Amino acid sequence: MRKIFSLILAFMSTSFAIATFCSCDDGETYADQKNKEKKAIKKFLEDNDFVGKINVISEKEFYANDSTTDTAKNEFVLFNDDGIYMQIVAKGKGRSMIEMAKDEKDSTVSKLILCRFLEYDIEAADTTYTNYYTPSIVDKMQCTYTHKSRSYTASFTEGYMQSGYGDEVPKGWLKPLDYLKLSKNLDGIAKVRLIVPHSSGTLNASGYVLPFYYEISYQLGK
């Protein structure tokens, strides 16, 4: 176990060193990169090829509207604690992870979740991964929610995200789960659109300070 942990630390250290080297080589500081990210997100909010100009609403407005966003008005809620922007396209027609956990004696529930997604690099203006066009391939994550600590842990078990980034599920992918009703039925699938800053993204996004746009659907596995 210690050997595996050491290998993981070595990999992360190498990744960070590469990111740092690239940053220094370009003459950019971390502050420069964050400022660049901020400008890229602002530009995306004003104009993009996916949903057009985005109307940002506050968390207060979001909760006052029963934790919904108006897609007709192209609303995205901005969460101040982590800088994630979210639009709920479909809440789903099932039960939330919170509701399911409350039924368990230890207030913990673990579910396999199937995801269809598109990942878009905002700064590079390029789609990096998507499984929209491969019906036989669906990304899968095993997700555990503990209500006592109000916390999620999850690992990718199959799909493009696991192949490209490893097992760790980014925080941005877990953020919507508090507000979605998960179902196994196709007509009850939940879907969101997200803008995820580097601090809530993949290890790659975090290392290179890159913001990503996501479209993700969530369906309970069997």
FIKOLZA-1660 file (N, C-alpha, C; in steps of 0.1 Angstrom, whole numbers, plus 5000, padded with zeros to 4 digits):
% residues 222
   i   px   py   pz ch aa at
   1 5008 4988 5000  A  M  N
   1 5000 5000 5000  A  M CA
   1 5009 5013 5000  A  M  C
   2 5020 5012 5008  A  R  N
   2 5029 5024 5009  A  R CA
   2 5035 5026 4995  A  R  C
   3 5038 5015 4989  A  K  N
   3 5045 5016 4976  A  K CA
   3 5036 5023 4965  A  K  C
   4 5023 5019 4966  A  I  N
   4 5013 5025 4956  A  I CA
   4 5012 5040 4959  A  I  C
   5 5011 5043 4972  A  F  N
   5 5009 5057 4976  A  F CA
   5 5022 5065 4972  A  F  C
   6 5034 5059 4973  A  S  N
   6 5046 5066 4969  A  S CA
   6 5046 5068 4954  A  S  C
   7 5041 5059 4946  A  L  N
   7 5041 5060 4932  A  L CA
   7 5031 5071 4928  A  L  C
   8 5020 5072 4935  A  I  N
   8 5010 5083 4932  A  I CA
   8 5016 5096 4935  A  I  C
   9 5023 5097 4947  A  L  N
   9 5029 5110 4950  A  L CA
   9 5040 5114 4940  A  L  C
  10 5048 5104 4935  A  A  N
  10 5058 5107 4925  A  A CA
  10 5052 5112 4913  A  A  C
  11 5041 5105 4908  A  F  N
  11 5034 5110 4896  A  F CA
  11 5029 5124 4897  A  F  C
  12 5023 5127 4909  A  M  N
  12 5017 5141 4911  A  M CA
  12 5028 5151 4911  A  M  C
  13 5040 5147 4918  A  S  N
  13 5051 5156 4919  A  S CA
  13 5057 5159 4905  A  S  C
  14 5058 5149 4897  A  T  N
  14 5063 5150 4883  A  T CA
  14 5054 5159 4875  A  T  C
  15 5040 5157 4876  A  S  N
  15 5031 5165 4869  A  S CA
  15 5032 5179 4873  A  S  C
  16 5033 5182 4886  A  F  N
  16 5034 5196 4891  A  F CA
  16 5047 5202 4886  A  F  C
  17 5058 5194 4886  A  A  N
  17 5070 5200 4881  A  A CA
  17 5070 5203 4866  A  A  C
  18 5063 5195 4858  A  I  N
  18 5062 5198 4844  A  I CA
  18 5054 5210 4842  A  I  C
  19 5043 5211 4850  A  A  N
  19 5034 5223 4849  A  A CA
  19 5042 5236 4853  A  A  C
  20 5050 5235 4864  A  T  N
  20 5057 5246 4868  A  T CA
  20 5068 5250 4858  A  T  C
  21 5074 5240 4852  A  F  N
  21 5085 5242 4842  A  F CA
  21 5079 5250 4830  A  F  C
  22 5067 5245 4826  A  C  N
  22 5061 5251 4814  A  C CA
  22 5057 5265 4817  A  C  C
  23 5052 5267 4829  A  S  N
  23 5048 5281 4833  A  S CA
  23 5060 5290 4834  A  S  C
  24 5071 5286 4840  A  C  N
  24 5083 5294 4841  A  C CA
  24 5089 5296 4827  A  C  C
  25 5088 5286 4818  A  D  N
  25 5094 5287 4805  A  D CA
  25 5086 5297 4797  A  D  C
  26 5074 5299 4799  A  D  N
  26 5065 5309 4792  A  D CA
  26 5066 5322 4799  A  D  C
  27 5073 5323 4810  A  G  N
  27 5074 5336 4817  A  G CA
  27 5062 5340 4825  A  G  C
  28 5053 5330 4827  A  E  N
  28 5040 5333 4834  A  E CA
  28 5041 5328 4848  A  E  C
  29 5036 5336 4857  A  T  N
  29 5035 5332 4871  A  T CA
  29 5021 5326 4873  A  T  C
  30 5019 5320 4885  A  Y  N
  30 5006 5314 4888  A  Y CA
  30 4995 5325 4888  A  Y  C
  31 4998 5337 4893  A  A  N
  31 4989 5348 4893  A  A CA
  31 4985 5352 4878  A  A  C
  32 4995 5352 4870  A  D  N
  32 4993 5355 4855  A  D CA
  32 4983 5345 4849  A  D  C
  33 4985 5332 4853  A  Q  N
  33 4977 5321 4847  A  Q CA
  33 4963 5323 4852  A  Q  C
  34 4961 5326 4865  A  K  N
  34 4948 5328 4871  A  K CA
  34 4940 5339 4864  A  K  C
  35 4948 5350 4862  A  N  N
  35 4942 5362 4855  A  N CA
  35 4938 5358 4841  A  N  C
  36 4946 5350 4834  A  K  N
  36 4943 5346 4820  A  K CA
  36 4930 5337 4821  A  K  C
  37 4929 5329 4830  A  E  N
  37 4918 5320 4832  A  E CA
  37 4905 5328 4834  A  E  C
  38 4906 5338 4843  A  K  N
  38 4895 5347 4846  A  K CA
  38 4890 5354 4834  A  K  C
  39 4899 5359 4826  A  K  N
  39 4895 5366 4813  A  K CA
  39 4889 5356 4803  A  K  C
  40 4894 5344 4803  A  A  N
  40 4888 5334 4793  A  A CA
  40 4874 5331 4797  A  A  C
  41 4871 5329 4810  A  I  N
  41 4858 5326 4815  A  I CA
  41 4849 5338 4812  A  I  C
  42 4853 5350 4815  A  K  N
  42 4845 5362 4812  A  K CA
  42 4841 5363 4797  A  K  C
  43 4851 5360 4788  A  K  N
  43 4848 5360 4774  A  K CA
  43 4838 5350 4770  A  K  C
  44 4839 5338 4776  A  F  N
  44 4830 5327 4773  A  F CA
  44 4816 5330 4778  A  F  C
  45 4815 5337 4789  A  L  N
  45 4802 5341 4794  A  L CA
  45 4795 5351 4784  A  L  C
  46 4803 5359 4778  A  E  N
  46 4797 5369 4769  A  E CA
  46 4794 5363 4755  A  E  C
  47 4802 5353 4751  A  D  N
  47 4800 5347 4738  A  D CA
  47 4806 5334 4737  A  D  C
  48 4798 5324 4732  A  N  N
  48 4803 5310 4730  A  N CA
  48 4794 5303 4720  A  N  C
  49 4799 5292 4715  A  D  N
  49 4792 5285 4704  A  D CA
  49 4782 5274 4709  A  D  C
  50 4781 5273 4722  A  F  N
  50 4772 5263 4728  A  F CA
  50 4758 5268 4732  A  F  C
  51 4758 5279 4740  A  V  N
  51 4745 5284 4745  A  V CA
  51 4743 5299 4743  A  V  C
  52 4754 5306 4737  A  G  N
  52 4753 5320 4735  A  G CA
  52 4756 5328 4748  A  G  C
  53 4752 5340 4749  A  K  N
  53 4755 5349 4760  A  K CA
  53 4748 5343 4773  A  K  C
  54 4756 5342 4783  A  I  N
  54 4751 5336 4796  A  I CA
  54 4746 5346 4806  A  I  C
  55 4735 5344 4812  A  N  N
  55 4729 5353 4822  A  N CA
  55 4733 5347 4836  A  N  C
  56 4742 5353 4843  A  V  N
  56 4746 5348 4856  A  V CA
  56 4737 5352 4867  A  V  C
  57 4732 5343 4875  A  I  N
  57 4724 5346 4886  A  I CA
  57 4731 5342 4899  A  I  C
  58 4727 5348 4910  A  S  N
  58 4733 5346 4923  A  S CA
  58 4728 5333 4930  A  S  C
  59 4735 5328 4940  A  E  N
  59 4730 5316 4947  A  E CA
  59 4717 5320 4954  A  E  C
  60 4715 5332 4959  A  K  N
  60 4703 5336 4965  A  K CA
  60 4691 5335 4955  A  K  C
  61 4693 5339 4943  A  E  N
  61 4683 5338 4933  A  E CA
  61 4680 5323 4929  A  E  C
  62 4691 5316 4929  A  F  N
  62 4690 5301 4925  A  F CA
  62 4681 5294 4936  A  F  C
  63 4684 5296 4949  A  Y  N
  63 4677 5289 4959  A  Y CA
  63 4662 5294 4960  A  Y  C
  64 4660 5307 4957  A  A  N
  64 4647 5313 4958  A  A CA
  64 4638 5307 4947  A  A  C
  65 4644 5302 4936  A  N  N
  65 4637 5295 4925  A  N CA
  65 4637 5280 4926  A  N  C
  66 4637 5275 4939  A  D  N
  66 4637 5261 4941  A  D CA
  66 4649 5254 4935  A  D  C
  67 4661 5260 4935  A  S  N
  67 4673 5254 4930  A  S CA
  67 4672 5250 4915  A  S  C
  68 4666 5260 4908  A  T  N
  68 4665 5258 4893  A  T CA
  68 4671 5269 4886  A  T  C
  69 4674 5267 4873  A  T  N
  69 4679 5278 4864  A  T CA
  69 4670 5278 4852  A  T  C
  70 4667 5290 4847  A  D  N
  70 4657 5291 4836  A  D CA
  70 4666 5290 4823  A  D  C
  71 4664 5279 4816  A  T  N
  71 4672 5277 4803  A  T CA
  71 4667 5287 4793  A  T  C
  72 4654 5291 4793  A  A  N
  72 4649 5301 4783  A  A CA
  72 4656 5314 4784  A  A  C
  73 4660 5317 4796  A  K  N
  73 4668 5330 4799  A  K CA
  73 4683 5327 4799  A  K  C
  74 4687 5315 4797  A  N  N
  74 4701 5310 4796  A  N CA
  74 4708 5314 4810  A  N  C
  75 4701 5310 4821  A  E  N
  75 4707 5313 4834  A  E CA
  75 4717 5302 4838  A  E  C
  76 4728 5307 4844  A  F  N
  76 4738 5299 4851  A  F CA
  76 4740 5305 4865  A  F  C
  77 4739 5296 4875  A  V  N
  77 4742 5301 4888  A  V CA
  77 4757 5301 4891  A  V  C
  78 4762 5311 4897  A  L  N
  78 4776 5311 4901  A  L CA
  78 4777 5308 4916  A  L  C
  79 4785 5297 4919  A  F  N
  79 4787 5294 4933  A  F CA
  79 4800 5301 4938  A  F  C
  80 4798 5310 4948  A  N  N
  80 4809 5318 4952  A  N CA
  80 4821 5311 4959  A  N  C
  81 4818 5299 4965  A  D  N
  81 4828 5292 4972  A  D CA
  81 4839 5286 4963  A  D  C
  82 4835 5282 4951  A  D  N
  82 4845 5275 4942  A  D CA
  82 4845 5281 4928  A  D  C
  83 4837 5291 4925  A  G  N
  83 4837 5297 4912  A  G CA
  83 4831 5289 4901  A  G  C
  84 4824 5278 4904  A  I  N
  84 4817 5270 4894  A  I CA
  84 4804 5276 4890  A  I  C
  85 4802 5276 4876  A  Y  N
  85 4789 5281 4871  A  Y CA
  85 4781 5269 4867  A  Y  C
  86 4768 5268 4869  A  M  N
  86 4760 5257 4866  A  M CA
  86 4746 5261 4860  A  M  C
  87 4743 5254 4850  A  Q  N
  87 4729 5255 4845  A  Q CA
  87 4723 5241 4845  A  Q  C
  88 4711 5240 4852  A  I  N
  88 4704 5227 4852  A  I CA
  88 4695 5226 4840  A  I  C
  89 4698 5217 4831  A  V  N
  89 4690 5216 4819  A  V CA
  89 4678 5207 4822  A  V  C
  90 4680 5196 4830  A  A  N
  90 4670 5187 4834  A  A CA
  90 4673 5182 4848  A  A  C
  91 4664 5184 4858  A  K  N
  91 4667 5179 4872  A  K CA
  91 4667 5164 4873  A  K  C
  92 4660 5157 4864  A  G  N
  92 4658 5143 4865  A  G CA
  92 4645 5139 4872  A  G  C
  93 4642 5126 4871  A  K  N
  93 4629 5121 4876  A  K CA
  93 4631 5110 4885  A  K  C
  94 4639 5112 4895  A  G  N
  94 4642 5101 4905  A  G CA
  94 4644 5107 4919  A  G  C
  95 4655 5103 4925  A  R  N
  95 4658 5107 4939  A  R CA
  95 4672 5112 4939  A  R  C
  96 4675 5122 4948  A  S  N
  96 4688 5128 4949  A  S CA
  96 4697 5118 4958  A  S  C
  97 4710 5120 4957  A  M  N
  97 4719 5112 4965  A  M CA
  97 4716 5115 4980  A  M  C
  98 4712 5127 4983  A  I  N
  98 4709 5131 4997  A  I CA
  98 4697 5124 5002  A  I  C
  99 4686 5123 4994  A  E  N
  99 4674 5116 4998  A  E CA
  99 4677 5101 5000  A  E  C
 100 4685 5095 4991  A  M  N
 100 4688 5081 4992  A  M CA
 100 4697 5078 5004  A  M  C
 101 4706 5087 5007  A  A  N
 101 4715 5085 5019  A  A CA
 101 4707 5085 5032  A  A  C
 102 4697 5094 5033  A  K  N
 102 4688 5095 5045  A  K CA
 102 4681 5083 5048  A  K  C
 103 4679 5074 5038  A  D  N
 103 4672 5061 5040  A  D CA
 103 4681 5050 5046  A  D  C
 104 4694 5053 5046  A  E  N
 104 4704 5043 5051  A  E CA
 104 4707 5045 5066  A  E  C
 105 4709 5035 5073  A  K  N
 105 4712 5036 5087  A  K CA
 105 4725 5044 5090  A  K  C
 106 4735 5042 5082  A  D  N
 106 4747 5050 5084  A  D CA
 106 4747 5063 5076  A  D  C
 107 4736 5066 5070  A  S  N
 107 4735 5079 5062  A  S CA
 107 4744 5080 5050  A  S  C
 108 4748 5068 5045  A  T  N
 108 4757 5068 5034  A  T CA
 108 4752 5059 5023  A  T  C
 109 4753 5064 5010  A  V  N
 109 4749 5056 4999  A  V CA
 109 4759 5056 4988  A  V  C
 110 4760 5045 4981  A  S  N
 110 4770 5044 4970  A  S CA
 110 4763 5039 4958  A  S  C
 111 4765 5047 4947  A  K  N
 111 4758 5043 4934  A  K CA
 111 4767 5044 4922  A  K  C
 112 4764 5036 4912  A  L  N
 112 4771 5036 4900  A  L CA
 112 4764 5046 4891  A  L  C
 113 4770 5056 4886  A  I  N
 113 4764 5067 4878  A  I CA
 113 4770 5067 4864  A  I  C
 114 4761 5066 4854  A  L  N
 114 4765 5066 4840  A  L CA
 114 4765 5081 4834  A  L  C
 115 4775 5085 4827  A  C  N
 115 4776 5099 4823  A  C CA
 115 4778 5099 4808  A  C  C
 116 4770 5107 4801  A  R  N
 116 4773 5112 4787  A  R CA
 116 4778 5126 4789  A  R  C
 117 4789 5130 4782  A  F  N
 117 4794 5143 4784  A  F CA
 117 4802 5149 4772  A  F  C
 118 4804 5161 4773  A  L  N
 118 4813 5168 4764  A  L CA
 118 4822 5177 4772  A  L  C
 119 4835 5177 4770  A  E  N
 119 4845 5185 4777  A  E CA
 119 4851 5195 4767  A  E  C
 120 4851 5208 4770  A  Y  N
 120 4856 5218 4761  A  Y CA
 120 4866 5227 4768  A  Y  C
 121 4878 5228 4762  A  D  N
 121 4889 5236 4768  A  D CA
 121 4886 5251 4764  A  D  C
 122 4882 5259 4774  A  I  N
 122 4878 5273 4771  A  I CA
 122 4889 5281 4765  A  I  C
 123 4901 5280 4770  A  E  N
 123 4912 5288 4765  A  E CA
 123 4916 5284 4751  A  E  C
 124 4917 5271 4749  A  A  N
 124 4921 5266 4736  A  A CA
 124 4910 5266 4726  A  A  C
 125 4897 5268 4730  A  A  N
 125 4886 5268 4722  A  A CA
 125 4885 5255 4714  A  A  C
 126 4886 5244 4721  A  D  N
 126 4886 5231 4715  A  D CA
 126 4879 5220 4724  A  D  C
 127 4872 5211 4717  A  T  N
 127 4866 5200 4724  A  T CA
 127 4877 5189 4727  A  T  C
 128 4879 5186 4739  A  T  N
 128 4890 5176 4742  A  T CA
 128 4885 5162 4743  A  T  C
 129 4873 5160 4750  A  Y  N
 129 4867 5147 4751  A  Y CA
 129 4852 5147 4750  A  Y  C
 130 4846 5137 4744  A  T  N
 130 4832 5136 4744  A  T CA
 130 4828 5121 4741  A  T  C
 131 4817 5116 4747  A  N  N
 131 4813 5103 4743  A  N CA
 131 4799 5104 4737  A  N  C
 132 4795 5116 4732  A  Y  N
 132 4782 5118 4725  A  Y CA
 132 4781 5109 4713  A  Y  C
 133 4792 5106 4706  A  Y  N
 133 4791 5099 4693  A  Y CA
 133 4795 5085 4693  A  Y  C
 134 4796 5079 4705  A  T  N
 134 4800 5065 4707  A  T CA
 134 4790 5059 4716  A  T  C
 135 4779 5054 4710  A  P  N
 135 4768 5049 4719  A  P CA
 135 4772 5037 4727  A  P  C
 136 4782 5029 4723  A  S  N
 136 4786 5018 4730  A  S CA
 136 4796 5021 4742  A  S  C
 137 4800 5034 4742  A  I  N
 137 4809 5038 4753  A  I CA
 137 4802 5048 4762  A  I  C
 138 4801 5045 4775  A  V  N
 138 4796 5055 4784  A  V CA
 138 4805 5056 4796  A  V  C
 139 4808 5068 4801  A  D  N
 139 4817 5069 4812  A  D CA
 139 4809 5066 4825  A  D  C
 140 4816 5059 4834  A  K  N
 140 4810 5054 4846  A  K CA
 140 4818 5058 4858  A  K  C
 141 4811 5062 4868  A  M  N
 141 4818 5066 4881  A  M CA
 141 4810 5060 4893  A  M  C
 142 4818 5054 4902  A  Q  N
 142 4812 5049 4914  A  Q CA
 142 4812 5061 4924  A  Q  C
 143 4801 5065 4929  A  C  N
 143 4800 5077 4937  A  C CA
 143 4794 5073 4951  A  C  C
 144 4800 5078 4961  A  T  N
 144 4795 5076 4975  A  T CA
 144 4792 5090 4981  A  T  C
 145 4781 5091 4988  A  Y  N
 145 4777 5103 4995  A  Y CA
 145 4774 5099 5009  A  Y  C
 146 4780 5107 5018  A  T  N
 146 4778 5106 5033  A  T CA
 146 4771 5118 5038  A  T  C
 147 4759 5116 5043  A  H  N
 147 4751 5128 5047  A  H CA
 147 4756 5135 5059  A  H  C
 148 4762 5127 5069  A  K  N
 148 4766 5132 5081  A  K CA
 148 4777 5143 5079  A  K  C
 149 4786 5141 5069  A  S  N
 149 4797 5150 5066  A  S CA
 149 4794 5158 5053  A  S  C
 150 4782 5156 5047  A  R  N
 150 4778 5162 5035  A  R CA
 150 4789 5162 5025  A  R  C
 151 4795 5150 5022  A  S  N
 151 4806 5149 5014  A  S CA
 151 4804 5138 5003  A  S  C
 152 4810 5140 4992  A  Y  N
 152 4810 5130 4981  A  Y CA
 152 4825 5125 4978  A  Y  C
 153 4826 5112 4975  A  T  N
 153 4838 5107 4970  A  T CA
 153 4834 5099 4958  A  T  C
 154 4843 5099 4948  A  A  N
 154 4839 5092 4935  A  A CA
 154 4852 5088 4927  A  A  C
 155 4850 5077 4920  A  S  N
 155 4861 5073 4911  A  S CA
 155 4855 5069 4898  A  S  C
 156 4862 5073 4887  A  F  N
 156 4858 5068 4874  A  F CA
 156 4862 5053 4873  A  F  C
 157 4854 5045 4867  A  T  N
 157 4856 5031 4866  A  T CA
 157 4858 5027 4852  A  T  C
 158 4853 5035 4842  A  E  N
 158 4853 5032 4828  A  E CA
 158 4850 5044 4820  A  E  C
 159 4856 5045 4808  A  G  N
 159 4853 5056 4799  A  G CA
 159 4865 5065 4795  A  G  C
 160 4861 5075 4788  A  Y  N
 160 4872 5084 4783  A  Y CA
 160 4878 5092 4794  A  Y  C
 161 4871 5097 4804  A  M  N
 161 4876 5104 4815  A  M CA
 161 4887 5096 4823  A  M  C
 162 4884 5084 4825  A  Q  N
 162 4893 5075 4832  A  Q CA
 162 4906 5073 4823  A  Q  C
 163 4904 5071 4810  A  S  N
 163 4915 5068 4801  A  S CA
 163 4924 5081 4800  A  S  C
 164 4917 5093 4800  A  G  N
 164 4925 5105 4798  A  G CA
 164 4931 5111 4810  A  G  C
 165 4924 5109 4822  A  Y  N
 165 4928 5116 4834  A  Y CA
 165 4930 5108 4846  A  Y  C
 166 4926 5095 4845  A  G  N
 166 4928 5086 4857  A  G CA
 166 4914 5085 4864  A  G  C
 167 4915 5078 4876  A  D  N
 167 4903 5075 4883  A  D CA
 167 4896 5086 4890  A  D  C
 168 4903 5097 4894  A  E  N
 168 4898 5107 4902  A  E CA
 168 4887 5116 4895  A  E  C
 169 4876 5117 4901  A  V  N
 169 4865 5125 4896  A  V CA
 169 4866 5139 4900  A  V  C
 170 4867 5149 4891  A  P  N
 170 4869 5163 4896  A  P CA
 170 4857 5168 4904  A  P  C
 171 4860 5177 4912  A  K  N
 171 4849 5183 4921  A  K CA
 171 4838 5189 4913  A  K  C
 172 4841 5194 4901  A  G  N
 172 4831 5200 4893  A  G CA
 172 4820 5191 4888  A  G  C
 173 4824 5178 4886  A  W  N
 173 4814 5168 4882  A  W CA
 173 4805 5164 4894  A  W  C
 174 4809 5166 4906  A  L  N
 174 4801 5162 4918  A  L CA
 174 4792 5173 4923  A  L  C
 175 4796 5185 4920  A  K  N
 175 4789 5197 4924  A  K CA
 175 4774 5196 4922  A  K  C
 176 4769 5192 4910  A  P  N
 176 4755 5192 4907  A  P CA
 176 4747 5182 4914  A  P  C
 177 4753 5172 4920  A  L  N
 177 4745 5160 4925  A  L CA
 177 4736 5164 4937  A  L  C
 178 4739 5174 4944  A  D  N
 178 4730 5179 4955  A  D CA
 178 4716 5183 4949  A  D  C
 179 4716 5187 4936  A  Y  N
 179 4704 5193 4931  A  Y CA
 179 4697 5184 4920  A  Y  C
 180 4702 5172 4918  A  L  N
 180 4696 5164 4907  A  L CA
 180 4689 5152 4913  A  L  C
 181 4679 5147 4906  A  K  N
 181 4671 5135 4909  A  K CA
 181 4675 5124 4900  A  K  C
 182 4683 5114 4905  A  L  N
 182 4688 5104 4896  A  L CA
 182 4679 5093 4894  A  L  C
 183 4679 5088 4881  A  S  N
 183 4670 5077 4878  A  S CA
 183 4677 5067 4868  A  S  C
 184 4672 5055 4867  A  K  N
 184 4677 5045 4858  A  K CA
 184 4670 5047 4844  A  K  C
 185 4659 5053 4844  A  N  N
 185 4651 5054 4832  A  N CA
 185 4656 5065 4822  A  N  C
 186 4656 5062 4809  A  L  N
 186 4661 5071 4799  A  L CA
 186 4653 5085 4799  A  L  C
 187 4640 5084 4802  A  D  N
 187 4632 5096 4802  A  D CA
 187 4633 5104 4815  A  D  C
 188 4642 5099 4824  A  G  N
 188 4644 5106 4837  A  G CA
 188 4658 5111 4840  A  G  C
 189 4666 5111 4829  A  I  N
 189 4680 5115 4830  A  I CA
 189 4682 5129 4834  A  I  C
 190 4691 5132 4843  A  A  N
 190 4694 5146 4847  A  A CA
 190 4705 5151 4838  A  A  C
 191 4705 5164 4835  A  K  N
 191 4716 5170 4827  A  K CA
 191 4719 5184 4832  A  K  C
 192 4732 5187 4831  A  V  N
 192 4737 5201 4835  A  V CA
 192 4747 5206 4825  A  V  C
 193 4749 5219 4825  A  R  N
 193 4760 5225 4818  A  R CA
 193 4768 5232 4829  A  R  C
 194 4782 5231 4828  A  L  N
 194 4790 5237 4838  A  L CA
 194 4802 5244 4832  A  L  C
 195 4806 5255 4839  A  I  N
 195 4819 5261 4837  A  I CA
 195 4827 5258 4849  A  I  C
 196 4838 5251 4848  A  V  N
 196 4846 5247 4859  A  V CA
 196 4860 5253 4859  A  V  C
 197 4863 5261 4869  A  P  N
 197 4877 5267 4869  A  P CA
 197 4887 5256 4873  A  P  C
 198 4900 5259 4872  A  H  N
 198 4910 5249 4873  A  H CA
 198 4910 5242 4887  A  H  C
 199 4906 5250 4897  A  S  N
 199 4907 5245 4911  A  S CA
 199 4897 5235 4914  A  S  C
 200 4887 5233 4905  A  S  N
 200 4876 5223 4907  A  S CA
 200 4876 5213 4896  A  S  C
 201 4887 5213 4888  A  G  N
 201 4888 5205 4876  A  G CA
 201 4897 5193 4878  A  G  C
 202 4901 5187 4867  A  T  N
 202 4909 5175 4867  A  T CA
 202 4923 5179 4871  A  T  C
 203 4932 5169 4873  A  L  N
 203 4946 5172 4877  A  L CA
 203 4953 5180 4866  A  L  C
 204 4949 5177 4854  A  N  N
 204 4955 5184 4842  A  N CA
 204 4951 5198 4842  A  N  C
 205 4938 5201 4845  A  A  N
 205 4933 5214 4845  A  A CA
 205 4939 5222 4857  A  A  C
 206 4941 5215 4868  A  S  N
 206 4946 5222 4880  A  S CA
 206 4961 5225 4878  A  S  C
 207 4968 5216 4871  A  G  N
 207 4983 5218 4869  A  G CA
 207 4986 5229 4859  A  G  C
 208 4977 5230 4849  A  Y  N
 208 4980 5240 4839  A  Y CA
 208 4971 5252 4840  A  Y  C
 209 4963 5253 4851  A  V  N
 209 4954 5264 4853  A  V CA
 209 4945 5267 4841  A  V  C
 210 4937 5257 4838  A  L  N
 210 4928 5258 4827  A  L CA
 210 4913 5256 4831  A  L  C
 211 4905 5265 4825  A  P  N
 211 4890 5264 4828  A  P CA
 211 4884 5255 4817  A  P  C
 212 4873 5247 4820  A  F  N
 212 4867 5239 4811  A  F CA
 212 4852 5241 4811  A  F  C
 213 4845 5239 4800  A  Y  N
 213 4831 5239 4799  A  Y CA
 213 4827 5224 4797  A  Y  C
 214 4816 5220 4805  A  Y  N
 214 4811 5207 4804  A  Y CA
 214 4796 5206 4801  A  Y  C
 215 4792 5196 4794  A  E  N
 215 4778 5192 4793  A  E CA
 215 4778 5178 4798  A  E  C
 216 4770 5175 4809  A  I  N
 216 4770 5162 4815  A  I CA
 216 4756 5157 4818  A  I  C
 217 4753 5145 4814  A  S  N
 217 4741 5138 4819  A  S CA
 217 4744 5128 4829  A  S  C
 218 4735 5126 4838  A  Y  N
 218 4737 5116 4849  A  Y CA
 218 4725 5106 4850  A  Y  C
 219 4729 5093 4849  A  Q  N
 219 4719 5083 4850  A  Q CA
 219 4723 5072 4859  A  Q  C
 220 4715 5067 4867  A  L  N
 220 4718 5056 4876  A  L CA
 220 4721 5043 4869  A  L  C
 221 4732 5037 4872  A  G  N
 221 4735 5024 4866  A  G CA
 221 4727 5013 4872  A  G  C
 222 4728 5001 4866  A  K  N
 222 4720 4990 4872  A  K CA
 222 4728 4981 4881  A  K  C
% end
